[in-house]
Amino acid sequence: MTIGIYFATTTGKTEDIAERLHEQLGSANPPKDLADLSDLSEFNQLDGIICGIPTWNTGADTERSGTAWDNMLDDISDLNLTGKKVAIFGLGDSSTYTENFCDAMEELHSYFVKAGATMVGYVSKSGYTFDDSKSAIGDKFCGLPLDEDSESDLTDQRLEAWANQLKSEISGL
Ligand SMILES: Cc1cc2nc3c(=O)[nH]c(=O)nc-3n(C[C@H](O)[C@H](O)[C@H](O)COP(=O)(O)O)c2cc1C
């Protein structure tokens, strides 16, 4: 089983988390910066895909990330990812941007759903303090939200718990 980790970043925090997650998971491929890819055809060769996405376009309905992910969304939905497991982690700031905490995760999630992927890595909202998030669906987030701006002291334990969750949800990890 081959698992890829992909991220996009503006100030480096999502890249740092991708590296830390890779250390936790061990058997996944080294993280790749989406900005270095010309297309997403390599997704077809993978059994599982883990994606890191920050939110920069506050309050936007579309292109919420403000990173290379925004230009790849249509390319994702053109793929056939049936049978592949996909998990998303998001970087945001639950204090300053509490009405839009990690909004970009849900947009990316919706395009992978269109591509037929099996989405995993959902996380309970409990333990987070925020007013609103497009990525909160029912009592769960559609991925792992991380806040390196206001709650970096919680990142290690959130990341470790999520890595263990992914090991149980994605065979081959
Ligand atoms: C201008 C600006 C807008 C932002 N908008 C949001 C937002 O809407 N929601 C959110 O959760 N975080 C928001 N953030 C916080 C970033 O997502 C956060 O700092 C993140 O860790 C950046 O990741 P990166 O370093 O990988 O780009 C914003 C930050 C700035 C400076």
The ligand as a Gaussian input file, in Angstrom:
#p B3LYP/6-31G(d) Opt

LIG

0 1
 C       -4.838000      37.448000       6.434000
 C       -5.071000      36.139000       7.135000
 C       -6.291000      35.501000       6.964000
 C       -6.555000      34.294000       7.619000
 N       -7.798000      33.712000       7.512000
 C       -8.090000      32.632000       8.249000
 C       -9.423000      32.087000       8.244000
 O      -10.338000      32.586000       7.595000
 N       -9.656000      30.975000       9.001000
 C       -8.683000      30.397000       9.779000
 O       -8.965000      29.417000      10.459000
 N       -7.421000      30.892000       9.793000
 C       -7.103000      31.984000       9.058000
 N       -5.833000      32.496000       9.082000
 C       -4.782000      31.801000       9.860000
 C       -3.919000      30.883000       8.972000
 O       -4.698000      29.919000       8.342000
 C       -2.882000      30.197000       9.858000
 O       -1.932000      31.147000      10.286000
 C       -2.202000      29.015000       9.211000
 O       -1.434000      28.328000      10.169000
 C       -1.309000      29.403000       8.041000
 O       -0.782000      28.237000       7.458000
 P        0.466000      28.259000       6.436000
 O        1.643000      28.839000       7.216000
 O        0.699000      26.852000       6.069000
 O        0.079000      29.109000       5.271000
 C       -5.553000      33.701000       8.442000
 C       -4.321000      34.362000       8.611000
 C       -4.099000      35.571000       7.990000
 C       -2.790000      36.283000       8.248000

